[in-house]
């Protein structure tokens, strides 16, 4: 082993240790606990030494977000792999239920990725804000399923007049990004199958799914709900029916 190779291996091992310690602080104490000073203290090194690996706390946190997204994507990929056949309804249900299950089991990771501001140009949540959805693993999994759903049959679309005019420019950007990500996933989807109305339906679907899960994760229902699962399943049934699934 050359000296350069040894240094690279040591650096990679240290980087993994830094991220593992950052993840432990996140899980045990929340996103605000993830600081370079706290990581250095737990690892028995000086805080300035961490700047050889990350330019700032924000840089480290964005890498941590990516790690969390990859873990979520892998869990959803495993869920899809356990399905028999390619039924689009089963795939959508697996993704939605898997997302809720993961969020409830990993509330601090959910907060970091889905409920904390990010300075990065790409983040886990898919949305019509110009983010590059192909750069995060969760977005690719979520949208590849969406692409298969759209390729197998049209959704029930709202009348064009019901789409707020002020949303149309954002939806047009979202549509182009969706087409690109779906194409990269290997799904053949004619552009005419994914219009602005379809993008609007997908946006509404995500907003309602995320809102339901966030309320449950944060315990913010307007009154105590002993078992939120039937409420989630009822919402999911409504979403699927409205989308023609």
C-alpha positions as CSV (number, residue, x, y, z in Angstrom):
1,X,0.0,0.0,0.0
2,X,1.5,3.4,-1.0
3,X,1.6,6.3,1.4
4,X,-1.0,8.2,-0.6
5,X,-3.3,5.2,-0.6
6,X,-2.9,4.9,3.2
7,X,-3.7,8.6,3.7
8,X,-6.8,8.3,1.5
9,X,-8.0,5.3,3.5
10,X,-7.4,7.1,6.8
11,X,-9.2,10.2,5.5
12,X,-12.2,8.1,4.3
13,X,-12.3,6.3,7.7
14,X,-12.3,9.6,9.6
15,X,-14.9,11.1,7.3
16,X,-17.2,8.1,8.0
17,X,-16.6,8.5,11.7
18,X,-17.5,12.2,11.5
19,X,-20.8,11.5,9.8
20,X,-21.6,8.7,12.1
21,X,-21.1,11.0,15.1
22,X,-23.1,13.7,13.4
23,X,-25.9,11.2,12.9
24,X,-25.8,10.1,16.5
25,X,-26.1,13.6,17.7
26,X,-29.0,14.2,15.3
27,X,-30.9,11.1,16.4
28,X,-30.3,11.6,20.1
29,X,-30.6,15.4,20.4
30,X,-32.0,16.8,17.2
31,X,-30.6,18.9,14.3
32,X,-29.6,21.8,16.5
33,X,-27.2,19.5,18.3
34,X,-25.2,18.8,15.2
35,X,-22.3,21.2,15.5
36,X,-18.6,20.9,14.6
37,X,-17.7,21.6,18.2
38,X,-19.9,18.8,19.6
39,X,-18.6,16.3,17.0
40,X,-15.0,17.2,17.8
41,X,-15.7,16.8,21.5
42,X,-17.2,13.4,21.1
43,X,-14.4,12.3,18.8
44,X,-11.6,13.7,21.0
45,X,-10.2,16.0,18.4
46,X,-10.1,19.8,17.9
47,X,-12.9,21.5,16.1
48,X,-10.5,23.2,13.5
49,X,-9.4,19.7,12.5
50,X,-12.9,19.1,11.1
51,X,-12.5,21.9,8.6
52,X,-10.1,19.7,6.7
53,X,-13.2,17.6,5.9
54,X,-16.1,20.1,5.8
55,X,-16.0,23.8,5.0
56,X,-18.7,24.6,7.6
57,X,-21.4,23.2,9.7
58,X,-23.8,23.8,6.8
59,X,-21.6,21.8,4.5
60,X,-21.6,18.8,6.9
61,X,-25.4,19.1,7.5
62,X,-26.0,19.0,3.7
63,X,-23.9,15.8,3.4
64,X,-25.9,14.4,6.4
65,X,-29.1,15.2,4.6
66,X,-27.8,13.2,1.6
67,X,-27.0,10.3,3.8
68,X,-30.5,10.3,5.3
69,X,-32.1,10.5,1.8
70,X,-30.1,7.6,0.7
71,X,-31.2,5.5,3.7
72,X,-34.9,6.4,3.0
73,X,-34.5,5.6,-0.6
74,X,-33.0,2.2,0.1
75,X,-35.8,1.4,2.5
76,X,-38.4,2.3,-0.1
77,X,-36.5,0.4,-2.8
78,X,-36.6,-2.7,-0.5
79,X,-40.4,-2.2,-0.1
80,X,-40.9,-2.2,-3.8
81,X,-38.7,-5.2,-4.3
82,X,-40.9,-7.2,-2.0
83,X,-44.0,-6.6,-4.2
84,X,-45.3,-9.3,-6.6
85,X,-45.7,-7.9,-10.1
86,X,-45.8,-4.3,-11.3
87,X,-49.2,-3.2,-10.2
88,X,-49.1,0.6,-10.1
89,X,-51.5,0.9,-7.2
90,X,-49.4,-1.5,-5.0
91,X,-46.3,0.6,-5.9
92,X,-47.9,3.9,-4.9
93,X,-49.2,2.4,-1.7
94,X,-45.8,0.9,-0.8
95,X,-44.1,4.3,-1.3
96,X,-46.7,6.3,0.7
97,X,-46.9,3.8,3.5
98,X,-43.1,3.3,3.6
99,X,-42.6,7.1,3.8
100,X,-44.9,7.3,6.8
101,X,-43.3,4.3,8.5
102,X,-39.9,5.7,8.0
103,X,-40.9,9.2,9.3
104,X,-42.4,7.8,12.4
105,X,-39.4,5.6,13.1
106,X,-36.9,8.4,12.4
107,X,-38.5,11.7,13.6
108,X,-35.2,13.6,13.9
109,X,-34.0,12.6,10.4
110,X,-37.5,13.7,9.2
111,X,-37.1,17.1,10.8
112,X,-33.6,17.6,9.3
113,X,-34.6,16.7,5.8
114,X,-38.3,17.7,5.5
115,X,-38.7,20.4,8.1
116,X,-35.5,22.4,8.2
117,X,-34.2,25.1,5.9
118,X,-31.6,24.1,3.4
119,X,-29.0,26.1,1.6
120,X,-28.4,23.4,-0.9
121,X,-29.7,23.5,-4.5
122,X,-31.1,20.1,-4.2
123,X,-32.8,18.4,-1.2
124,X,-34.9,15.3,-0.5
125,X,-38.4,16.7,-1.0
126,X,-39.5,16.9,-4.6
127,X,-41.1,20.2,-5.5
128,X,-41.6,22.8,-8.2
129,X,-39.0,25.2,-6.8
130,X,-36.3,24.5,-9.3
131,X,-34.5,21.9,-7.3
132,X,-32.6,19.3,-9.3
133,X,-34.7,16.3,-8.3
134,X,-32.3,13.8,-10.1
135,X,-29.5,14.6,-7.6
136,X,-31.2,13.0,-4.5
137,X,-31.9,9.3,-4.2
138,X,-35.3,9.8,-2.5
139,X,-36.6,12.0,-5.4
140,X,-35.5,9.4,-7.9
141,X,-37.3,6.6,-6.2
142,X,-40.5,8.6,-5.6
143,X,-40.5,9.9,-9.2
144,X,-39.6,6.7,-10.9
145,X,-42.8,5.2,-9.3
146,X,-44.7,8.3,-10.5
147,X,-43.3,7.7,-14.0
148,X,-44.5,4.1,-14.1
149,X,-47.9,5.2,-12.8
150,X,-48.2,7.8,-15.6
151,X,-46.9,5.4,-18.2
152,X,-49.5,2.8,-17.4
153,X,-52.5,5.1,-17.6
154,X,-53.6,8.7,-17.3
155,X,-54.5,10.4,-14.0
156,X,-57.8,12.1,-13.4
157,X,-56.9,15.8,-14.1
158,X,-58.7,18.9,-12.8
159,X,-60.3,21.3,-15.3
160,X,-57.6,23.7,-16.6
161,X,-59.6,26.7,-15.2
162,X,-59.1,25.4,-11.7
163,X,-55.3,25.6,-11.8
164,X,-54.3,28.9,-10.2
165,X,-52.6,31.1,-12.9
166,X,-49.9,32.2,-10.5
167,X,-48.9,28.5,-10.1
168,X,-48.5,27.8,-13.8
169,X,-44.9,29.0,-14.2
170,X,-43.7,26.9,-11.3
171,X,-45.7,23.9,-12.5
172,X,-44.1,24.3,-15.9
173,X,-40.6,24.1,-14.4
174,X,-41.7,21.2,-12.2
175,X,-43.1,19.4,-15.3
176,X,-39.8,19.7,-17.2
177,X,-37.8,18.4,-14.2
178,X,-40.3,15.5,-13.8
179,X,-39.9,14.5,-17.5
180,X,-36.1,14.5,-17.2
181,X,-36.0,12.4,-14.0
182,X,-38.6,9.9,-15.2
183,X,-36.6,9.5,-18.5
184,X,-33.4,8.9,-16.5
185,X,-35.2,6.2,-14.5
186,X,-35.7,4.3,-17.7
187,X,-39.5,4.8,-18.0
188,X,-40.8,5.8,-21.4
189,X,-43.3,8.5,-20.9
190,X,-44.6,10.6,-23.8
191,X,-44.4,14.3,-22.9
192,X,-48.1,14.8,-23.6
193,X,-48.9,12.3,-20.8
194,X,-47.4,14.8,-18.3
195,X,-49.0,18.2,-18.7
196,X,-49.2,21.1,-16.3
197,X,-52.5,19.6,-15.0
198,X,-50.7,16.3,-14.2
199,X,-47.9,18.2,-12.4
200,X,-50.6,20.0,-10.4
201,X,-52.2,16.7,-9.3
202,X,-48.8,15.3,-8.3
203,X,-48.0,18.5,-6.3
204,X,-51.3,18.3,-4.5
205,X,-50.7,14.6,-3.8
206,X,-47.3,15.3,-2.3
207,X,-48.5,18.2,-0.2
208,X,-51.4,16.3,1.4
209,X,-49.2,13.2,2.0
210,X,-46.5,15.2,3.6
211,X,-48.9,17.3,5.6
212,X,-50.6,14.2,7.1
213,X,-47.3,12.6,7.9
214,X,-45.8,15.8,9.4
215,X,-48.9,16.3,11.7
216,X,-48.4,12.7,13.0
217,X,-44.7,13.0,13.5
218,X,-45.0,16.3,15.3
219,X,-48.1,15.3,17.3
220,X,-50.0,18.3,16.0
221,X,-53.5,17.0,15.4
222,X,-56.0,19.5,16.8
223,X,-57.1,16.9,19.3
224,X,-55.6,13.7,20.7
225,X,-55.8,10.8,18.2
226,X,-55.1,7.4,19.7
227,X,-54.5,5.6,16.5
228,X,-53.7,7.9,13.5
229,X,-53.3,5.0,11.0
230,X,-57.0,4.8,10.0
231,X,-56.9,8.5,9.4
232,X,-53.8,8.1,7.2
233,X,-55.4,5.2,5.3
234,X,-58.6,7.2,4.7
235,X,-56.6,10.2,3.4
236,X,-54.6,7.9,1.1
237,X,-57.8,6.3,-0.2
238,X,-59.1,9.7,-1.0
239,X,-55.9,10.7,-2.8
240,X,-55.9,7.6,-4.9
241,X,-59.5,7.9,-5.8
242,X,-59.1,11.5,-6.8
243,X,-56.1,10.7,-9.0
244,X,-58.0,7.8,-10.7
245,X,-55.9,5.1,-9.2
